[in-house]
Amino acid sequence: MALIFIGIGIGVYRVVEDNIMQSLDATLMTSAKNIRDENITAKRSPFKGSRYWESLFDDFFGNQKGQIKAYAQLIDTSGAVHAKTRNIRVRLPVSRHALSRADQGQESYETFILPSGLVLRQLSLPVMKRDRFTGHLIQVASSMTETNQTLKSVKRMLWITLSIGLIISVMFGYQLTRWSLRPVTQVTTAVASLGINNDFDKRLKLPPAQDEMRELMKTFNEMIDRLEDAFMRLRRFSGDVSHELRTPIAVMRGEAELALRRERSPGEYQESLRTVVKEAENMSAIVEDLLLLARAQGKSITLQSETVHVEGFLTSLVESIKPELDRKEIDLKIVNEGKETLEMSPGYFSLALKNLLLNACKHSPQGGVVEIKVSSTYGDTRFDVIDHGEGIPPESLPYIFDTFFRADTARNRGSGGVGIGLSLAKALVSLHGGNLTVESTLGEGARFRATIPHGDKFDGFAVSKKKKAIEMVPSARPTMST
């Protein structure tokens, strides 16, 4: 604001100064031309009759009342004064600049500071005869005392008014800023109190105005919703982990304590040890799945991209889950309408599809049908896994990919699932730059769709690419899902 006001002040002052100087110069030029034209009209030679010039000056400048106090003289190039006004008390200088312009028949304006301190604005007008310089100059000068006083008054007025304006602007701007930032202070105070003692129930009150501050508060509330949801998921995850690990630990401890209560036969000891080993394997599987899930969700897994034949990939995938298909007499139908080859990390992507297929088999009735459909669009390939089981309740759909979530806890525990499979499948598909979604109608089954893009870059991770096409041989163990 200060720079703007300074610029305005300088601009106004320059405009006023320029107008005043133009007005003064116009007055001097009018006076000099009138004297010259009067001489030409009288048809008298400028080389004769110096008294005529004196009378002419006196007639023109003798009655100055309330006008510009002008001085005038007739001077030649040698510096000799032929006539001058009676009020002149100083010697008007003749500069080389004025003489050079007079030779060209041009007037010159100059400002002089005399030894006495008087400031003069002077016009030197050449006397011409037949378009030739006669060697005489009509010099008209005026003191700039009143002009300078006027400019000083203008400058003083500008300093005062602009300073007052700057002070008012600063005060008003300060108050406006405080008023404008008051909602920010309220937001800061409110946000600082959120999350204390793990309390995420509070929300910011939205202002009535439909402005940027309302959008900011709305965004804060949405962020708090996500934080609360993440915190609740983390709390539920911690409880589920503790619960899932507590069961095998309790079984192992119970078997060991039971075996140590009295002497037993070698067969009984072996049976107890087999129970302990089985529960240890279950607990180890849970820990390994959680570790793989954490690495996948943290994107710390480097994918090895390979060119995979889709037909061979699906054949190997079916062979890996054949025991589960045979156990429930599931009829698996495969419809491949996609590309012949795909770029993927076959081990990890196969593990994701295995979990989806095992989940579909688990929720299908004995002797039911499970379908896997492959289709390609311009930019991606879709793997749809469809079952015709009991379906997923609508209230469970938002949480179906949460770790340890089970829509039917009793049934899933009986079938061996712990609720990690779908979470791991989604994380592994996301590593390929894709997405895993679900659609379900209660009582009619569910459709899980894994979509991965074409190309050799997954989710921003540069991956190595093998040149030759191979058939995928699964190496990773599937995880029982919800």
N, C-alpha and C positions, 0 to 999 in steps of 0.2 A: 504493500500500500504506500509505503514511504517513497519507493522508487517511482510509482505511478504518479503520486502527487508532485514529486520533484520534476518529472517529465512534463506534467501539465503546466506547472509554474513556469518552467523555462520556455515552453512553447508559447504561453500567453504573453510572457514578457517580451519575447522576440517579435511577436506579431505587433504588440503595442509600440515597441521601439521602432520597428520598421515603418509603421503608419505615421508616427510622429516625425521621423526623419524625412519621409516622403513629402509630408505636408510642408515641412520647413524648406526642403529643397525646391518644391514647387513655388513657394512664396518668393524665394531668392531668384528663381528663374523668371518669374513674372515681372519682378522689379527690374532685373537687368534687361530683359527684352523690351519693357516699356521705355526705358531710358534710350536704348539703342534705336527703337522705332521712332521715338520723338525726335531724335537727332536726324534720322533719315527723312522724316516728314518735313523738318525745317529746311532741308536742302542746304545744310551748312557743312563745310568740310570739318572733319574731326581734328585736322591739324591747325585749325585757326580758332581763335576765340575761346581761350581757356575759361574766361569769365562766363561764357555761355554755358559751359559744362557745369561750372559751379552753381550758376543760377538754376540749371536744370536739376542738379542734385538737390539743391535746397527746395525747389518747388515740389520735387517728388518725395523727399524724405523730411521736409521741414516740419510738417504737422503730424508727427507720430504720437498718437495718443491711444493707449490701450492696444497698439499693434506691436508687431515684432520690431524691436529696436535694431534697425539695420544701419550698417555703415556702407558707404560707396566711395569709389575713387576711380579716376581715369589714369592709367599708368601705361608706360611703354616698356619695351623689352629691356631697356637699360636700367629700369627701376625709377625713372623720373616720374613724379606725380604731377599731372597736369591739372587735375581738379579733384576735389573731394568734398564730402559733406562737412558741415561745421561741427557736428557732434563727434567726429572721429578723433580719438585721442591716442590711437595706436597705429603702428605702421603695418598695413596688410602685406604679408609676404607674397612673393612671386616664386613659385617652385619650378624646377626644371620640368616636372610632369605637366604643369599648366602650360608652359611654353611649348612643349612638344605637341601637346594636343591642340594648342592655338594655331600652330603652323598647319595643322590638318583641318582647321576650321571647326574644331569641336570644343565644347565647354568642358570644364572639369570641376568636380566637387571635392573639397578637401576639408579636413578638420585639423585645426592647429591649437596647441596649448602654448600660450605666450609666457614669457618669463614671469609676468605678474600673476600667473595662474589662471588667467582668463581663457576660456575655451571658446573658440570661434568656429563656426561653420561657414565656409567661404565658397563662393561661386566665381570662377574666372571665365568671362564670356568674351571671345575675340571680336574686335570690330572689323567687319569685312567691307570691302569696296570692290565691286565687280568680281565677287567670289574669291577675292584674294585677301589675305591677312594684312592689315595695315600697320601692324606693329604695336597697336594699342589694345589694351584690355580694359574692359569694364569689370571691376571687382565689386561684388556685393557680399557683405559678410554680416553675420548676426551672432550675438552672444548666445551660447547654449546654456546659460545659467538657468533660465526658466524651463528649458527642455529637460535638463538634467534633474531639476527639482521634480518635474512631473514624472520622469522615469523612476526617481527614487520613491516617490509616493506610490507609484504602481507597484514597485518592488516590495515596499513595506506592506502594502495592502495584501499582496500575494502571500508574503511570508506569514502574515497574521491569519488570513482566512484559510490557507492550506494547512497551517499548523493546527488550527482549531479543527479543521475537517479531519486531519490525521488522528488527532486525539479522540474525537468522537467516533471515528471508524474503528480505532483500536478498542475503545470501550464497548462499542456495540458488537464488534466481532468477537470479543472475549465473552460477552454475555451470550451471544448467539452460539458460540462454540460450546459453552457450558450447557446451554439448553439442549443443543443437538446431541451432545455426548452423555447426557443424563441417562438415557435408556441403556447406553453401553455400560455405564457404571452399575446400573441395576442388573443388567445381564451378568456382569462380572461377579457381583455379590451373590446372585442367585446360583450361578454355576459353581462358585467356590463352595457353596454349602451342599452341593449334590454329591452323592457317593459316600458321605460320611457315615461310618458304621455300615457300609455296604447297602445304603438306602438309596434306591434309584426310583422311588415312587413319585418324587416331586417333578413338576414340569413348569416351564416358564409361562407366565401369563402373556398371551399375545396382545399387543396394543391394537386399538381399533383402526388406526390409520393403515391403509394399504400401501406401505412404503418398504424400503429396503430393510429397515429395522425389524419389521414384522417377518420378512423373509428370513433374516438372520436368526431370530428367535425360533421360528418354525424349524429351521435347519438344526438348531441346537436340540430342540425337542426330539427330532427324528434321530439325531445322533445318540441322545440319551436312551431312546427306545432300543437302538441297536446295542448299546452298551449293556442295558438291562437284560436284553435277550442273551447276549454273549455271556454275561455273568451267571445267569440262571442255567444256561447250558453247561458252563464250566462247573458250577456247583453240582448239577445233576450228574455230570460226567465223573466227578470225584467220588460221589456216592455210589455210582454204578460200578466204578473200578473197584472200590473197596468191597462192595457186595460180591462181585464176580470172583475176586481173588480170595475172599474170606471162605467161600464154600469149599474149594479144593484144599485150602490150608486146614480147615476144620476136619475134613475127611481124613487127610493124611495124619493129623495129630491124633484123631480118634482111633484110627487103625493102629498106630504105633503104641498108644497107651494101652489099647486092648490086648495087643500082642505081648506087652511087657508085664501084664498083671500076674501071669503064671507061666509055668513051663508048658510049651506047646510042641506039637510034632513038627518035623521039617515041612510037611505039606501045608500045615496051617501057617507057619512062618512065610512060606513061599506065597501063599494066597494073600496074606497081608501085604507083603512087599509088592505083589502085582497091583494091588489096589493103590498103594502109595505111588508106584510108578505111573499108573494110569492117570491119577489126579495131578501128578507133577507134569505129565505131558500136556494135559488140558491147560494147566496154569501157564506152562511155557508157551503153548500156542496162543493164548490170550495176550501174553506179553509181547510175543513176536508180531502179532497182528497190530497191536497198539504202536509198536515201534515203527512198523512199515507205514501205518496210517499217519503217524506224526511226521515222518520223513516226506510222505507224499503231500500232506497238507502244507508243510513248510517248504515244499518245492526244492528239497535238497537231494533229489534223485536225478541223476543224469541219464536221460533216455538214450538208448542205442537204436537208431532208426534202421530198419531193414525193409527191403521190398518183399512183401509177403503175398503169395497167391491166396486169394480169398477162399477158394474151394478147399485147398489143403488146410488152411487155417481152421475152417469150420469143421472139417473132418477130424482133425486132431482135437478140437474143442469137444466134439461129441464123444470121442473115445475116452477123454479124461473124466467125463461124468457118467459113463455108461453104467457103472455099478449102481448109482443112485436111480438112473432111469429104469434099470431092470428090477430094482427092489420095489418100486412103486408101479411098475408096469406102465410107465409114461410113454406115450407116443410122441416123439419129437419130430416136428415138421420143419424143414428148412426151405426157405424161399430166397434165392440169391438173384437179385436183379441189379446188383451194383457193379462196380468196376472189377476188372479181372485181378488187378494187383493194387495194393495199398502200401503207403509208407507208414510204419508204426513201430512201436517197441513191442514185439509179439508176446514176450513173457508177461509184462505188466498188463497189457490190454487183454490178453487171454485170461489173466486172473480176475480182471474186472467182469468179463462176460461170464466166467464160471460162477462167480458169486451171484450174478443175476439169474443164471439158469438154475442153480441149486435153490435159490429163493423161490423161483417159479415152480420147481418140482415139489418143494416142501409145502407150498400152499395150493397145490393141485390135488384133486381127489385121486384115490387109487384107480389106476387105469385111465387117467385123464390125458389131456392133450396140451402140449407146450409148443409154441411156435417161435421160431427165430427168423426174422425177415431182414434182408440186407438190401438197401436201396441207395442210390447216389444222386445227388443234385449237382449243380454247377460248381459249388465250392466245398461240399462235404459229403460224407458217407454216414448213413444211419443204420444202426443195429437195433432192431426192435425185438424185445423178448416179451412174449405174450402168454399169460396163463389164464385159465378159466375157472379159478378157484373162488374162494369166498370174497375176494376183493379187500380193499382197505377202507376203513371208516373215514368219512370226510374230515373228522376232527384230528385224525392221525396223519393226514397227508403232509401238513407243514413240517412234521418232525420225523418223517420216514427215513431221512438220511442222517439223523442225529446218531452219534455213537451210543451204543447200548440201548437204543430205543426199540421196544418190542410192542407191537399193537396188541398181541395176545400173549401175555407173559407166560402163563402156565403152559400153553401149547408149545411155544417156542422153546422153552426150557426142556420140555420133554423130547423135542426133536433135535436138541443139541445146539441150537443157535444161541449166541450171546449178544447179538445186535451190533456187530462190527462190519459185517459183510457189505451192506449197502453204503455205509460211510466210506469204506475203503474203495469200493467200486467208483463212487463219485470222485474221490480224490485222484484215482489213477486215470480216469477219463479226463479230468481237468488238466492233468499233466500233459496230455496229448493236445491241449488247446481246445478240447471239446466240452461237452456239457451232458449231464445225465438228468433226465426228467422222468416224471411218472404221471400216468393218468389211470384212474380207477373208478369203477362203479361197484358199489357194495352189492355182493351176491353174484357178480358177473365176471370178476377177475381184474387183472391189472396189466398195464402195458408200460414197460420200462424202455426208454429210448436213449441209447448212447450215440452221440453225434461227435465225429472227429473230422477236422478239416483235412483237405488234401495238402500235400507239400511235405517238406523235410524240416520244418521248424515247429516245435510244439510249445505253446505258451511262453514264447520268448526264450526258450532254452535251445541253443544251437546243439544239434545232435549229429553224431557220426552216421554216415550212410554207406551201407555195403552195396556194391555195384550189382552183384548177381542176385537173382530171385531165389528164394529158399522156401521150403515148407516149414512152418513153425512146429517145433516140438516143445510142448509145455513143460516147464520145469518148476513153476511156482505152485505151492499148495493152495487150493481154494479155501475160502473162509465161509463158514456157515453164516448166513445173514439173518434178517429179521424173521 
